[in-house]
């Protein structure tokens, strides 16, 4: 039985050739979710992950990488604003 997998590429670093070398079959039940622009903040990505998990059709979810997620508050405010540890 094939597993349905979704790869959330937060860092825009997915390398199909490397995935293939490591045994990942990206030709079948595989979906690559690439985030860009305004939908990049952590809350939007997490909402998308939850929606995907609740769909019932996905067996494996990969998030690459949680460390790259940026909370919306940090995204929307100037760098001098105190936003330390919001992702935690």
Order of alpha helices (4+ residues) and beta strands (2+ residues): beta-alpha-beta-alpha-beta-alpha
